[in-house]
Amino acid sequence: MKNDSKNLKIRELTLLNGLSFPSDEELVMLIIGSGTKERPVGKLSREVLSVVLKSNPENVVQNLMKVSGIGSNKALAVAAALELGRRLNRTPQVTMCEPGDIIPYIKSYSMQSQEHFLCVSLNGAREVISIRVVCVGAGNMAVIHPSEIFAEAIKEHASAIVVSHNHPSGNPTPSSADIKTTHDLVQASQLLGIALLDHIILGKNCYFSFLEHDMLV
């Protein structure tokens, strides 16, 4: 079947070229194995990848099971692959010394067609505790309330955070709403005692750092 032959081709190419060869979508194809008659594996993988990017560890299985064609077994397989990747990447722990240090771990969001707002929690040694999706598709950063940003950081006993979001246009220049939101977050961070180290806007193959531009005021 065409559905299976496409996945077989990806398997053969990956075996020949290594795991760095497949795209993110093709990696999902390798994990879920097959699609359905109504939903070819390529289309299903795109949907799965979209759900993964909108989810956090505690709700990814439930969200995946809402995708038609993804049952509990495939949902668990995807979630298990994500968890294994997280565990293996904990050592050595990511430490943020400058904005560019965190970019490799969030750059996948730069290519998304919707805005994804992220919060990176850090401990006192500036080691990453977690990277969480706060919201998707807000369209206007001014509507995000500081409580949404700091809620999980407080639970995790974080000493600092970095926030980030992508601009689907590819241009990372901050809007007036981005600037206002950043100022609101700086004020909230001072009240809560959790430092806001940076707000990074992701563009296509580029980024804007409020810290680097001395705009964290």
C-alpha positions as CSV (number, residue, x, y, z in Angstrom):
1,M,0.0,0.0,0.0
2,K,1.1,3.6,-0.6
3,N,0.7,4.3,3.1
4,D,3.1,1.6,4.0
5,S,5.6,2.1,1.1
6,K,6.2,5.7,2.1
7,N,7.1,4.7,5.6
8,L,9.2,1.8,4.3
9,K,11.2,4.3,2.2
10,I,11.8,6.5,5.2
11,R,13.0,3.5,7.2
12,E,15.4,2.5,4.4
13,L,16.8,6.0,4.0
14,T,17.2,6.4,7.7
15,L,19.1,3.1,8.0
16,L,21.3,4.2,5.1
17,N,21.9,7.8,6.3
18,G,21.4,7.8,10.1
19,L,18.9,9.2,12.5
20,S,19.9,12.8,11.6
21,F,18.5,12.3,8.1
22,P,14.7,12.3,8.7
23,S,12.7,15.4,9.3
24,D,10.7,15.8,12.6
25,E,7.6,14.6,10.8
26,E,9.4,11.6,9.4
27,L,10.7,10.7,12.9
28,V,7.1,10.6,14.0
29,M,6.3,8.3,11.0
30,L,9.0,5.9,12.3
31,I,7.5,5.9,15.8
32,I,3.9,5.4,14.9
33,G,4.7,3.0,12.1
34,S,1.5,3.3,10.0
35,G,-1.6,5.4,9.3
36,T,-5.1,4.3,8.5
37,K,-7.1,3.9,5.3
38,E,-8.6,7.4,5.8
39,R,-5.4,9.0,7.2
40,P,-2.1,8.1,5.5
41,V,0.9,8.0,7.8
42,G,2.3,11.3,6.4
43,K,-0.8,13.2,7.2
44,L,-1.2,11.5,10.6
45,S,2.4,12.3,11.5
46,R,1.9,16.0,10.7
47,E,-1.1,16.1,13.1
48,V,0.8,14.2,15.8
49,L,3.7,16.6,15.6
50,S,1.4,19.6,15.8
51,V,-0.2,18.1,19.0
52,V,3.2,17.3,20.5
53,L,4.3,20.9,20.1
54,K,1.2,22.2,21.8
55,S,1.4,19.8,24.7
56,N,3.3,19.4,28.0
57,P,4.4,16.0,29.5
58,E,1.3,15.7,31.8
59,N,-1.2,16.0,29.0
60,V,0.5,14.7,25.8
61,V,-1.0,11.2,25.9
62,Q,-4.5,12.5,26.4
63,N,-4.1,15.0,23.6
64,L,-2.6,12.5,21.2
65,M,-5.5,10.1,21.8
66,K,-7.9,12.8,20.5
67,V,-6.3,12.5,17.1
68,S,-8.3,10.2,14.8
69,G,-6.1,7.2,14.0
70,I,-4.0,7.4,17.1
71,G,-5.0,4.9,19.8
72,S,-3.5,4.4,23.2
73,N,-0.6,2.3,21.9
74,K,0.6,4.9,19.4
75,A,0.0,7.7,21.9
76,L,2.1,5.9,24.5
77,A,4.8,5.1,21.9
78,V,5.2,8.8,21.0
79,A,5.0,9.9,24.7
80,A,7.6,7.3,25.7
81,A,10.0,8.5,22.9
82,L,9.6,12.1,24.2
83,E,10.2,11.1,27.8
84,L,13.3,9.0,26.9
85,G,14.7,12.0,25.0
86,R,14.1,14.3,28.0
87,R,15.8,11.8,30.4
88,L,18.8,11.3,28.2
89,N,19.2,15.1,27.7
90,R,19.2,15.8,31.4
91,T,22.9,14.9,31.7
92,P,24.7,17.2,31.4
93,Q,22.0,19.6,32.5
94,V,21.5,22.6,30.2
95,T,22.9,25.7,31.8
96,M,22.0,29.2,30.5
97,C,24.9,31.7,30.5
98,E,23.6,33.8,27.6
99,P,20.5,33.9,25.4
100,G,22.0,31.7,22.7
101,D,22.4,28.8,25.1
102,I,18.7,28.1,25.1
103,I,18.1,28.5,21.4
104,P,18.9,24.9,20.4
105,Y,16.2,23.6,22.7
106,I,13.4,25.9,21.5
107,K,14.3,26.6,17.8
108,S,11.9,24.0,16.5
109,Y,9.0,26.4,17.4
110,S,10.4,29.0,15.0
111,M,8.9,27.2,12.0
112,Q,5.4,26.9,13.4
113,S,2.5,28.7,11.7
114,Q,0.9,29.7,15.0
115,E,2.5,31.6,17.9
116,H,3.7,29.3,20.7
117,F,4.5,31.1,24.0
118,L,7.1,29.2,26.1
119,C,8.4,29.5,29.6
120,V,11.7,28.0,30.6
121,S,12.2,27.5,34.3
122,L,15.7,27.6,35.8
123,N,17.2,26.8,39.2
124,G,19.7,28.9,41.1
125,A,22.6,27.5,39.1
126,R,20.8,28.6,35.9
127,E,20.2,25.0,34.9
128,V,17.0,24.3,33.0
129,I,14.3,22.6,35.1
130,S,11.6,22.5,32.3
131,I,10.5,24.0,29.0
132,R,6.7,24.4,28.9
133,V,4.2,25.6,26.4
134,V,2.0,28.2,28.1
135,C,-0.3,28.9,25.2
136,V,-0.7,28.6,21.5
137,G,-2.2,30.9,18.9
138,A,-2.7,33.9,21.2
139,G,-2.0,36.3,18.3
140,N,-1.6,39.1,20.8
141,M,1.0,38.8,23.5
142,A,-0.7,41.5,25.5
143,V,-3.6,39.1,26.4
144,I,-1.2,36.8,28.3
145,H,-1.4,37.3,32.0
146,P,1.7,37.1,34.1
147,S,0.0,34.5,36.4
148,E,-0.1,32.1,33.4
149,I,3.6,32.5,32.9
150,F,4.8,32.2,36.6
151,A,2.3,29.5,37.8
152,E,4.4,26.5,37.0
153,A,7.7,28.2,37.8
154,I,6.4,28.8,41.3
155,K,5.4,25.1,41.6
156,E,8.8,24.1,40.4
157,H,10.6,26.4,42.9
158,A,12.4,28.1,40.0
159,S,14.6,31.0,40.8
160,A,14.5,32.4,37.3
161,I,12.7,32.1,34.0
162,V,13.2,32.8,30.3
163,V,10.1,33.4,28.2
164,S,10.0,33.0,24.4
165,H,7.6,33.0,21.5
166,N,7.8,32.7,17.8
167,H,6.7,35.1,15.1
168,P,5.1,33.1,12.3
169,S,6.0,35.9,9.9
170,G,9.7,35.0,10.4
171,N,10.6,38.5,11.5
172,P,11.5,38.5,15.2
173,T,11.3,42.3,15.7
174,P,9.1,42.9,18.9
175,S,5.7,44.5,18.5
176,S,4.3,47.0,20.9
177,A,2.4,44.2,22.6
178,D,5.6,42.1,23.0
179,I,7.2,45.1,24.7
180,K,4.3,45.7,27.0
181,T,4.1,42.1,27.9
182,T,7.8,42.0,28.7
183,H,7.5,45.1,30.9
184,D,4.6,43.5,32.8
185,L,6.5,40.3,33.3
186,V,9.5,42.2,34.6
187,Q,7.3,43.9,37.2
188,A,5.7,40.6,38.2
189,S,9.1,38.9,38.5
190,Q,10.2,41.6,40.9
191,L,7.2,41.0,43.1
192,L,7.4,37.2,43.0
193,G,11.2,37.1,43.5
194,I,11.6,35.0,40.3
195,A,14.0,36.7,37.9
196,L,13.1,37.2,34.3
197,L,16.4,36.6,32.5
198,D,15.2,37.2,29.0
199,H,12.4,37.3,26.5
200,I,13.4,35.7,23.2
201,I,11.4,36.1,20.0
202,L,12.1,33.4,17.5
203,G,12.1,34.2,13.8
204,K,13.2,31.9,10.9
205,N,16.9,31.3,11.4
206,C,17.2,34.3,13.7
207,Y,16.0,35.6,17.1
208,F,15.6,38.8,19.1
209,S,16.7,38.9,22.7
210,F,15.3,41.6,25.0
211,L,18.4,41.1,27.2
212,E,20.9,41.6,24.4
213,H,19.0,44.9,23.4
214,D,18.9,46.2,27.0
215,M,15.1,46.2,27.0
216,L,14.5,44.3,30.2
217,V,13.3,47.4,32.1
